[in-house]
Amino acid sequence: MSYPLYLLSCCHGDSDGHLINSTLSRDHLIFTDDITNVFCIISSTLSLLGVFYLLLPRGNLDLTTPLTHTRILTGPSLKSTVLSLFAADCLAAAGILIRSCVWLAGYPVPASYLKGTLEENSYVFCIAINVWIQYFYVSTYFWNLNFALELFTSLKHWPKTAWTRNLLGWVLPGVVCLIGAVVAFYPSLDRCYGTRNLEWTILFLSVFLPVSLVVIINPIIFLYATRTIRKELIFHSGKYTHSERGLVEAVQLKLVLIFIVFIFCWTPNIIAAILEGIPGEDATFFDVLQILWIVMAICNPFQALLNCLAYYGWPGWKASCDAVTDFLCHRNKTTVEERSALFLSTSCDKNCEATPILTFKGRRGSTFYTDT
């Protein structure tokens, strides 16, 4: 799971159960206990295994598979964005798995020990692994935003380079996480902010401001995309029958699922952050936080698997050994004649040809099928 207070768990503790120069008690650090770590290990392991299984090559898609269970909204730019999102998700889940295994194995959390009684490597590991997790999860927020922006610019036929995508998806999250780490650890590990002051606010905003951008911007763009694709279908085909309606509904369903996955995975974190900002703490307060942190330990790592299902689709149960061999040997059996596409182009430079962002393979009756 990813939460700003994890950074504060890397600070020195004192004999009174408080972080030095901070009013944050160790009760706030119950997300580092064994129960939370066990849930983190289970959810992150299942998520990583699920993503690996879903991404195994299956060969040519069965043309009897409904569109809603396959892949739509494809193309080089969108594919690159989605693969970058998957990579960030998996790296973050791997970080959670490593951190929980190490802590559960008895390697201590720095804040739970007195200053001077713990090896320096514990602080180094704590800071490194938590910054790693926070960076890649913040990166997933921006890659979700990148997907929406890429979809918008593609429909508008506006040029958008890979450099701008990588700047938003990889560089900007690094800047945001650097700000959060500086705020948490400046001027040293002897001082971590635990009060609701400006520094506390900046630390939480460094994580939840990108979340807010996705929650606000993505549904607006998704609504626009659905309406635009419907208009393009009518314009190019000159009709709007059951087939075209089914395709639009499939696009709409995919975009809705993408947004639902994001809300499902990060709503517990938002609720916990809101509760942290409310003055007054008692036993009930920490009981509620304990429940929320267990929910976060399940939802956050599962984002990798759920995103894979929402963006990539369900490819079927059985992976093809021949398809895996073809994939490893860079062989592609799909012919040009098997492919057809709507003329909704991705943005590119002046020298390249437009590539469809909405593709389908095969057509039988009123059902559309996607390209592999």
Contacts in CASP RR format, 6 or more apart in sequence:
PFRMAT RR
TARGET T0000
AUTHOR 0000-0000-0000
METHOD contacts of the structure
MODEL  1
MSYPLYLLSCCHGDSDGHLINSTLSRDHLIFTDDITNVFCIISSTLSLLG
VFYLLLPRGNLDLTTPLTHTRILTGPSLKSTVLSLFAADCLAAAGILIRS
CVWLAGYPVPASYLKGTLEENSYVFCIAINVWIQYFYVSTYFWNLNFALE
LFTSLKHWPKTAWTRNLLGWVLPGVVCLIGAVVAFYPSLDRCYGTRNLEW
TILFLSVFLPVSLVVIINPIIFLYATRTIRKELIFHSGKYTHSERGLVEA
VQLKLVLIFIVFIFCWTPNIIAAILEGIPGEDATFFDVLQILWIVMAICN
PFQALLNCLAYYGWPGWKASCDAVTDFLCHRNKTTVEERSALFLSTSCDK
NCEATPILTFKGRRGSTFYTDT
1 31 0 8 1.000
1 36 0 8 1.000
1 40 0 8 1.000
1 96 0 8 1.000
1 269 0 8 1.000
1 293 0 8 1.000
1 296 0 8 1.000
1 297 0 8 1.000
1 299 0 8 1.000
1 300 0 8 1.000
1 301 0 8 1.000
2 92 0 8 1.000
2 96 0 8 1.000
2 133 0 8 1.000
2 134 0 8 1.000
2 137 0 8 1.000
2 207 0 8 1.000
2 269 0 8 1.000
2 296 0 8 1.000
2 300 0 8 1.000
3 31 0 8 1.000
3 207 0 8 1.000
3 269 0 8 1.000
3 272 0 8 1.000
3 293 0 8 1.000
3 296 0 8 1.000
4 134 0 8 1.000
4 180 0 8 1.000
4 184 0 8 1.000
4 203 0 8 1.000
4 204 0 8 1.000
4 206 0 8 1.000
4 207 0 8 1.000
4 273 0 8 1.000
5 24 0 8 1.000
5 28 0 8 1.000
5 29 0 8 1.000
5 31 0 8 1.000
5 276 0 8 1.000
6 31 0 8 1.000
6 32 0 8 1.000
6 130 0 8 1.000
6 133 0 8 1.000
6 134 0 8 1.000
7 127 0 8 1.000
7 130 0 8 1.000
7 131 0 8 1.000
7 134 0 8 1.000
7 180 0 8 1.000
7 181 0 8 1.000
7 184 0 8 1.000
7 185 0 8 1.000
7 192 0 8 1.000
7 203 0 8 1.000
8 19 0 8 1.000
8 22 0 8 1.000
8 24 0 8 1.000
8 28 0 8 1.000
8 29 0 8 1.000
8 111 0 8 1.000
8 184 0 8 1.000
8 192 0 8 1.000
8 193 0 8 1.000
8 194 0 8 1.000
9 29 0 8 1.000
9 32 0 8 1.000
9 109 0 8 1.000
9 110 0 8 1.000
9 111 0 8 1.000
9 126 0 8 1.000
9 130 0 8 1.000
10 110 0 8 1.000
10 111 0 8 1.000
10 123 0 8 1.000
10 126 0 8 1.000
10 127 0 8 1.000
10 130 0 8 1.000
10 184 0 8 1.000
10 185 0 8 1.000
10 189 0 8 1.000
10 192 0 8 1.000
11 19 0 8 1.000
11 20 0 8 1.000
11 22 0 8 1.000
11 110 0 8 1.000
11 111 0 8 1.000
11 184 0 8 1.000
11 185 0 8 1.000
11 189 0 8 1.000
11 190 0 8 1.000
11 191 0 8 1.000
11 192 0 8 1.000
12 19 0 8 1.000
12 20 0 8 1.000
12 110 0 8 1.000
12 111 0 8 1.000
12 114 0 8 1.000
12 115 0 8 1.000
12 116 0 8 1.000
12 189 0 8 1.000
12 190 0 8 1.000
13 19 0 8 1.000
13 20 0 8 1.000
13 110 0 8 1.000
13 111 0 8 1.000
13 112 0 8 1.000
13 113 0 8 1.000
13 114 0 8 1.000
13 115 0 8 1.000
14 20 0 8 1.000
14 114 0 8 1.000
14 115 0 8 1.000
15 114 0 8 1.000
17 25 0 8 1.000
17 26 0 8 1.000
18 24 0 8 1.000
18 25 0 8 1.000
18 26 0 8 1.000
19 111 0 8 1.000
19 192 0 8 1.000
19 194 0 8 1.000
20 115 0 8 1.000
20 190 0 8 1.000
20 191 0 8 1.000
20 192 0 8 1.000
21 190 0 8 1.000
21 191 0 8 1.000
21 192 0 8 1.000
22 191 0 8 1.000
22 192 0 8 1.000
22 193 0 8 1.000
22 194 0 8 1.000
22 195 0 8 1.000
23 194 0 8 1.000
23 195 0 8 1.000
24 192 0 8 1.000
24 193 0 8 1.000
24 194 0 8 1.000
24 195 0 8 1.000
26 111 0 8 1.000
26 112 0 8 1.000
27 281 0 8 1.000
27 286 0 8 1.000
28 194 0 8 1.000
28 289 0 8 1.000
29 109 0 8 1.000
29 111 0 8 1.000
29 112 0 8 1.000
30 36 0 8 1.000
30 286 0 8 1.000
30 289 0 8 1.000
30 290 0 8 1.000
30 293 0 8 1.000
31 289 0 8 1.000
31 293 0 8 1.000
31 296 0 8 1.000
31 297 0 8 1.000
32 103 0 8 1.000
32 109 0 8 1.000
32 111 0 8 1.000
32 112 0 8 1.000
34 104 0 8 1.000
35 294 0 8 1.000
36 100 0 8 1.000
36 293 0 8 1.000
36 294 0 8 1.000
36 297 0 8 1.000
37 100 0 8 1.000
37 101 0 8 1.000
37 103 0 8 1.000
37 104 0 8 1.000
37 297 0 8 1.000
38 100 0 8 1.000
38 104 0 8 1.000
39 294 0 8 1.000
39 297 0 8 1.000
39 298 0 8 1.000
40 96 0 8 1.000
40 97 0 8 1.000
40 99 0 8 1.000
40 100 0 8 1.000
40 297 0 8 1.000
40 301 0 8 1.000
41 97 0 8 1.000
41 100 0 8 1.000
41 101 0 8 1.000
41 104 0 8 1.000
43 297 0 8 1.000
43 298 0 8 1.000
43 299 0 8 1.000
43 300 0 8 1.000
43 301 0 8 1.000
43 302 0 8 1.000
44 93 0 8 1.000
44 94 0 8 1.000
44 95 0 8 1.000
44 96 0 8 1.000
44 97 0 8 1.000
44 100 0 8 1.000
44 301 0 8 1.000
45 97 0 8 1.000
46 302 0 8 1.000
46 305 0 8 1.000
47 93 0 8 1.000
47 301 0 8 1.000
47 302 0 8 1.000
47 303 0 8 1.000
47 304 0 8 1.000
47 305 0 8 1.000
48 90 0 8 1.000
48 93 0 8 1.000
48 94 0 8 1.000
48 97 0 8 1.000
48 304 0 8 1.000
50 305 0 8 1.000
50 308 0 8 1.000
51 86 0 8 1.000
51 89 0 8 1.000
51 90 0 8 1.000
51 304 0 8 1.000
51 305 0 8 1.000
51 308 0 8 1.000
53 319 0 8 1.000
54 305 0 8 1.000
54 308 0 8 1.000
54 309 0 8 1.000
54 312 0 8 1.000
54 313 0 8 1.000
54 314 0 8 1.000
54 315 0 8 1.000
55 86 0 8 1.000
55 308 0 8 1.000
55 312 0 8 1.000
56 319 0 8 1.000
56 324 0 8 1.000
57 319 0 8 1.000
57 320 0 8 1.000
57 323 0 8 1.000
57 324 0 8 1.000
57 326 0 8 1.000
57 327 0 8 1.000
58 315 0 8 1.000
58 316 0 8 1.000
58 318 0 8 1.000
58 319 0 8 1.000
58 320 0 8 1.000
58 323 0 8 1.000
58 372 0 8 1.000
59 320 0 8 1.000
59 322 0 8 1.000
59 323 0 8 1.000
59 326 0 8 1.000
59 333 0 8 1.000
59 372 0 8 1.000
60 333 0 8 1.000
60 334 0 8 1.000
60 338 0 8 1.000
60 372 0 8 1.000
61 70 0 8 1.000
61 315 0 8 1.000
61 361 0 8 1.000
61 369 0 8 1.000
61 370 0 8 1.000
61 372 0 8 1.000
63 361 0 8 1.000
63 362 0 8 1.000
63 364 0 8 1.000
63 369 0 8 1.000
65 316 0 8 1.000
65 369 0 8 1.000
66 367 0 8 1.000
67 246 0 8 1.000
67 247 0 8 1.000
67 250 0 8 1.000
67 360 0 8 1.000
67 367 0 8 1.000
67 368 0 8 1.000
67 369 0 8 1.000
67 370 0 8 1.000
68 250 0 8 1.000
68 253 0 8 1.000
68 254 0 8 1.000
69 313 0 8 1.000
69 314 0 8 1.000
69 316 0 8 1.000
70 313 0 8 1.000
70 314 0 8 1.000
70 315 0 8 1.000
70 369 0 8 1.000
70 370 0 8 1.000
71 312 0 8 1.000
71 313 0 8 1.000
71 315 0 8 1.000
71 370 0 8 1.000
71 371 0 8 1.000
71 372 0 8 1.000
72 250 0 8 1.000
72 251 0 8 1.000
72 254 0 8 1.000
72 358 0 8 1.000
72 359 0 8 1.000
72 360 0 8 1.000
72 370 0 8 1.000
73 151 0 8 1.000
73 251 0 8 1.000
73 254 0 8 1.000
73 357 0 8 1.000
73 358 0 8 1.000
74 356 0 8 1.000
74 357 0 8 1.000
74 358 0 8 1.000
74 359 0 8 1.000
74 370 0 8 1.000
74 371 0 8 1.000
75 346 0 8 1.000
75 355 0 8 1.000
75 356 0 8 1.000
75 357 0 8 1.000
75 359 0 8 1.000
76 346 0 8 1.000
76 355 0 8 1.000
77 150 0 8 1.000
77 154 0 8 1.000
77 160 0 8 1.000
77 162 0 8 1.000
77 165 0 8 1.000
77 346 0 8 1.000
77 347 0 8 1.000
77 348 0 8 1.000
77 355 0 8 1.000
77 357 0 8 1.000
78 147 0 8 1.000
78 150 0 8 1.000
78 151 0 8 1.000
78 154 0 8 1.000
78 346 0 8 1.000
78 357 0 8 1.000
80 162 0 8 1.000
80 165 0 8 1.000
81 143 0 8 1.000
81 146 0 8 1.000
81 147 0 8 1.000
81 150 0 8 1.000
81 165 0 8 1.000
82 147 0 8 1.000
82 311 0 8 1.000
82 312 0 8 1.000
84 143 0 8 1.000
84 146 0 8 1.000
84 165 0 8 1.000
84 166 0 8 1.000
84 169 0 8 1.000
84 170 0 8 1.000
85 140 0 8 1.000
85 143 0 8 1.000
85 144 0 8 1.000
85 146 0 8 1.000
85 147 0 8 1.000
85 307 0 8 1.000
85 311 0 8 1.000
86 304 0 8 1.000
86 307 0 8 1.000
86 308 0 8 1.000
86 311 0 8 1.000
86 312 0 8 1.000
88 136 0 8 1.000
88 137 0 8 1.000
88 139 0 8 1.000
88 140 0 8 1.000
88 143 0 8 1.000
89 136 0 8 1.000
89 140 0 8 1.000
89 303 0 8 1.000
89 304 0 8 1.000
89 307 0 8 1.000
89 308 0 8 1.000
90 304 0 8 1.000
91 132 0 8 1.000
91 136 0 8 1.000
92 132 0 8 1.000
92 133 0 8 1.000
92 136 0 8 1.000
92 137 0 8 1.000
92 139 0 8 1.000
92 140 0 8 1.000
92 301 0 8 1.000
92 304 0 8 1.000
93 301 0 8 1.000
93 303 0 8 1.000
93 304 0 8 1.000
95 129 0 8 1.000
95 132 0 8 1.000
95 133 0 8 1.000
95 136 0 8 1.000
96 133 0 8 1.000
96 300 0 8 1.000
96 301 0 8 1.000
97 301 0 8 1.000
98 129 0 8 1.000
99 129 0 8 1.000
99 130 0 8 1.000
99 133 0 8 1.000
102 125 0 8 1.000
102 129 0 8 1.000
103 109 0 8 1.000
107 122 0 8 1.000
107 125 0 8 1.000
108 118 0 8 1.000
108 122 0 8 1.000
109 122 0 8 1.000
109 126 0 8 1.000
110 118 0 8 1.000
110 122 0 8 1.000
110 123 0 8 1.000
110 126 0 8 1.000
110 189 0 8 1.000
113 122 0 8 1.000
115 190 0 8 1.000
123 189 0 8 1.000
127 181 0 8 1.000
127 185 0 8 1.000
131 177 0 8 1.000
131 181 0 8 1.000
134 177 0 8 1.000
134 207 0 8 1.000
135 173 0 8 1.000
135 174 0 8 1.000
135 177 0 8 1.000
136 173 0 8 1.000
137 207 0 8 1.000
137 300 0 8 1.000
138 173 0 8 1.000
138 174 0 8 1.000
138 176 0 8 1.000
138 177 0 8 1.000
138 206 0 8 1.000
138 207 0 8 1.000
138 210 0 8 1.000
139 169 0 8 1.000
139 170 0 8 1.000
139 173 0 8 1.000
139 174 0 8 1.000
140 303 0 8 1.000
140 307 0 8 1.000
141 173 0 8 1.000
141 210 0 8 1.000
141 211 0 8 1.000
141 213 0 8 1.000
141 214 0 8 1.000
142 168 0 8 1.000
142 169 0 8 1.000
142 172 0 8 1.000
142 173 0 8 1.000
142 210 0 8 1.000
143 169 0 8 1.000
144 214 0 8 1.000
144 218 0 8 1.000
144 258 0 8 1.000
144 262 0 8 1.000
145 168 0 8 1.000
145 210 0 8 1.000
145 213 0 8 1.000
145 214 0 8 1.000
145 217 0 8 1.000
145 218 0 8 1.000
146 165 0 8 1.000
146 168 0 8 1.000
146 169 0 8 1.000
147 258 0 8 1.000
147 311 0 8 1.000
148 214 0 8 1.000
148 217 0 8 1.000
148 218 0 8 1.000
148 221 0 8 1.000
148 222 0 8 1.000
149 160 0 8 1.000
149 168 0 8 1.000
149 221 0 8 1.000
150 160 0 8 1.000
150 165 0 8 1.000
150 346 0 8 1.000
150 347 0 8 1.000
151 221 0 8 1.000
151 222 0 8 1.000
151 225 0 8 1.000
151 357 0 8 1.000
152 221 0 8 1.000
152 224 0 8 1.000
152 225 0 8 1.000
153 159 0 8 1.000
153 160 0 8 1.000
153 347 0 8 1.000
154 160 0 8 1.000
154 344 0 8 1.000
154 345 0 8 1.000
154 346 0 8 1.000
154 347 0 8 1.000
154 357 0 8 1.000
155 224 0 8 1.000
155 225 0 8 1.000
155 228 0 8 1.000
155 229 0 8 1.000
155 232 0 8 1.000
155 344 0 8 1.000
155 357 0 8 1.000
156 347 0 8 1.000
157 345 0 8 1.000
157 347 0 8 1.000
158 347 0 8 1.000
159 347 0 8 1.000
159 348 0 8 1.000
159 349 0 8 1.000
159 350 0 8 1.000
160 347 0 8 1.000
161 349 0 8 1.000
173 210 0 8 1.000
176 206 0 8 1.000
176 207 0 8 1.000
176 209 0 8 1.000
176 210 0 8 1.000
177 206 0 8 1.000
179 202 0 8 1.000
179 206 0 8 1.000
180 202 0 8 1.000
180 203 0 8 1.000
180 206 0 8 1.000
183 193 0 8 1.000
183 199 0 8 1.000
183 202 0 8 1.000
183 203 0 8 1.000
183 206 0 8 1.000
184 192 0 8 1.000
184 193 0 8 1.000
184 203 0 8 1.000
185 191 0 8 1.000
185 192 0 8 1.000
193 199 0 8 1.000
193 200 0 8 1.000
193 203 0 8 1.000
194 200 0 8 1.000
196 276 0 8 1.000
196 277 0 8 1.000
196 279 0 8 1.000
204 273 0 8 1.000
204 276 0 8 1.000
207 269 0 8 1.000
208 269 0 8 1.000
208 270 0 8 1.000
208 273 0 8 1.000
211 266 0 8 1.000
211 269 0 8 1.000
211 270 0 8 1.000
214 262 0 8 1.000
215 262 0 8 1.000
215 263 0 8 1.000
218 258 0 8 1.000
218 259 0 8 1.000
218 262 0 8 1.000
219 259 0 8 1.000
222 255 0 8 1.000
222 256 0 8 1.000
222 258 0 8 1.000
222 259 0 8 1.000
225 251 0 8 1.000
225 255 0 8 1.000
226 248 0 8 1.000
226 251 0 8 1.000
226 252 0 8 1.000
226 255 0 8 1.000
229 247 0 8 1.000
229 248 0 8 1.000
229 251 0 8 1.000
229 344 0 8 1.000
229 358 0 8 1.000
230 240 0 8 1.000
230 244 0 8 1.000
230 248 0 8 1.000
232 342 0 8 1.000
232 343 0 8 1.000
232 344 0 8 1.000
233 240 0 8 1.000
233 244 0 8 1.000
233 247 0 8 1.000
233 248 0 8 1.000
233 342 0 8 1.000
234 240 0 8 1.000
234 244 0 8 1.000
236 342 0 8 1.000
236 343 0 8 1.000
237 244 0 8 1.000
241 366 0 8 1.000
242 366 0 8 1.000
243 363 0 8 1.000
243 365 0 8 1.000
243 366 0 8 1.000
243 367 0 8 1.000
243 368 0 8 1.000
246 366 0 8 1.000
246 368 0 8 1.000
247 358 0 8 1.000
247 360 0 8 1.000
247 368 0 8 1.000
250 368 0 8 1.000
251 358 0 8 1.000
254 310 0 8 1.000
254 311 0 8 1.000
257 309 0 8 1.000
257 310 0 8 1.000
258 307 0 8 1.000
258 310 0 8 1.000
258 311 0 8 1.000
260 310 0 8 1.000
261 303 0 8 1.000
261 306 0 8 1.000
261 307 0 8 1.000
261 309 0 8 1.000
261 310 0 8 1.000
262 303 0 8 1.000
264 299 0 8 1.000
264 306 0 8 1.000
265 299 0 8 1.000
265 300 0 8 1.000
265 302 0 8 1.000
265 303 0 8 1.000
265 306 0 8 1.000
266 299 0 8 1.000
266 300 0 8 1.000
267 299 0 8 1.000
268 292 0 8 1.000
268 295 0 8 1.000
268 296 0 8 1.000
268 299 0 8 1.000
269 296 0 8 1.000
269 300 0 8 1.000
271 292 0 8 1.000
272 289 0 8 1.000
272 292 0 8 1.000
272 293 0 8 1.000
272 296 0 8 1.000
275 285 0 8 1.000
275 288 0 8 1.000
275 289 0 8 1.000
275 292 0 8 1.000
276 289 0 8 1.000
325 331 0 8 1.000
326 332 0 8 1.000
326 333 0 8 1.000
334 361 0 8 1.000
334 372 0 8 1.000
338 361 0 8 1.000
338 362 0 8 1.000
339 359 0 8 1.000
339 361 0 8 1.000
339 371 0 8 1.000
340 359 0 8 1.000
340 360 0 8 1.000
340 361 0 8 1.000
340 362 0 8 1.000
340 363 0 8 1.000
341 356 0 8 1.000
341 358 0 8 1.000
341 359 0 8 1.000
341 360 0 8 1.000
341 371 0 8 1.000
342 356 0 8 1.000
342 358 0 8 1.000
342 359 0 8 1.000
342 360 0 8 1.000
343 354 0 8 1.000
343 356 0 8 1.000
344 356 0 8 1.000
344 357 0 8 1.000
344 358 0 8 1.000
345 354 0 8 1.000
345 355 0 8 1.000
345 356 0 8 1.000
345 357 0 8 1.000
346 354 0 8 1.000
346 355 0 8 1.000
346 356 0 8 1.000
346 357 0 8 1.000
348 354 0 8 1.000
348 355 0 8 1.000
359 370 0 8 1.000
359 371 0 8 1.000
360 368 0 8 1.000
360 369 0 8 1.000
360 370 0 8 1.000
360 371 0 8 1.000
361 369 0 8 1.000
361 370 0 8 1.000
361 371 0 8 1.000
361 372 0 8 1.000
362 368 0 8 1.000
362 369 0 8 1.000
363 369 0 8 1.000
END
